[in-house]
Amino acid sequence: MCLAIPGQIVEMQPDGATIDTLGVRKRISLALTPSAQVGDWVLVHAGFAIEVVDAEEAAQTIEIVRELGELATEELATNAAETEAVRS
């Protein structure tokens, strides 16, 4: 399974672009999406923009990513509490 995360292009460079994803900026390649421009939302996988998406789809995907992060944090906390209970 692969996971592509949306990012908004904030700056173009001759060899790619800089995107912002959840406040984190990263340089990516636009080799697969040569028509992408500043302001566009792109799905990024392994350092490559693989598709230009609309802002609504990007927002929905970002919300899912945030929810997954919250679930993972809750799971880690539960596991830590259970481990501590077993040790006691």
C-alpha positions as CSV (number, residue, x, y, z in Angstrom):
1,M,0.0,0.0,0.0
2,C,1.2,3.5,-0.8
3,L,0.2,6.7,0.8
4,A,0.2,10.0,-1.0
5,I,-0.1,13.2,1.1
6,P,-1.5,16.4,-0.3
7,G,0.7,19.5,-0.3
8,Q,0.2,23.0,-1.7
9,I,2.9,24.3,-4.0
10,V,4.3,27.5,-2.5
11,E,7.4,28.0,-4.7
12,M,8.7,26.8,-8.0
13,Q,12.3,25.9,-8.7
14,P,13.9,24.9,-12.0
15,D,14.1,21.2,-10.9
16,G,10.8,21.0,-8.9
17,A,8.8,22.8,-6.3
18,T,8.5,23.5,-2.6
19,I,5.2,22.3,-1.0
20,D,3.6,23.0,2.3
21,T,1.9,20.1,4.1
22,L,0.5,20.7,7.5
23,G,3.0,23.5,8.1
24,V,6.0,21.4,6.9
25,R,7.8,22.5,3.8
26,K,9.5,20.1,1.5
27,R,11.1,20.1,-2.0
28,I,9.5,17.7,-4.5
29,S,9.8,16.7,-8.1
30,L,7.2,17.8,-10.6
31,A,8.4,15.4,-13.3
32,L,5.1,13.6,-13.2
33,T,2.9,16.7,-13.0
34,P,4.6,19.3,-15.3
35,S,1.6,21.5,-15.5
36,A,1.4,22.1,-11.7
37,Q,1.8,25.7,-10.6
38,V,2.2,27.8,-7.4
39,G,-1.1,27.5,-5.4
40,D,-2.0,24.1,-6.8
41,W,-2.6,21.1,-4.5
42,V,-0.7,18.0,-5.4
43,L,-0.6,14.4,-4.0
44,V,2.9,13.6,-3.1
45,H,4.4,10.1,-2.8
46,A,8.1,9.4,-2.4
47,G,9.1,12.9,-3.2
48,F,7.1,13.2,-6.4
49,A,3.9,15.0,-7.1
50,I,1.8,12.3,-8.7
51,E,-1.5,14.2,-9.3
52,V,-2.9,17.7,-9.1
53,V,-6.1,17.7,-7.0
54,D,-8.6,20.3,-6.0
55,A,-8.6,22.1,-2.7
56,E,-11.6,20.2,-1.4
57,E,-10.1,16.8,-2.0
58,A,-6.8,17.9,-0.4
59,A,-8.7,19.2,2.7
60,Q,-10.6,15.9,3.0
61,T,-7.4,13.9,2.8
62,I,-5.6,16.1,5.3
63,E,-8.4,15.6,7.7
64,I,-8.1,11.8,7.4
65,V,-4.4,12.0,8.0
66,R,-5.0,14.1,11.1
67,E,-7.5,11.6,12.4
68,L,-5.1,8.7,11.7
69,G,-2.4,10.6,13.7
70,E,-4.9,11.0,16.6
71,L,-5.8,7.3,16.5
72,A,-2.2,6.3,16.5
73,T,-1.4,8.6,19.5
74,E,-4.4,7.1,21.4
75,E,-3.3,3.6,20.6
76,L,0.3,4.3,21.8
77,A,-1.0,5.7,25.0
78,T,-3.3,2.7,25.6
79,N,-0.5,0.3,24.9
80,A,1.9,2.1,27.3
81,A,-0.7,2.1,30.0
82,E,-1.3,-1.7,29.5
83,T,2.4,-2.4,29.6
84,E,2.8,-0.4,32.8
85,A,-0.1,-2.3,34.4
86,V,1.5,-5.6,33.5
87,R,4.8,-4.5,35.0
88,S,3.1,-3.4,38.3
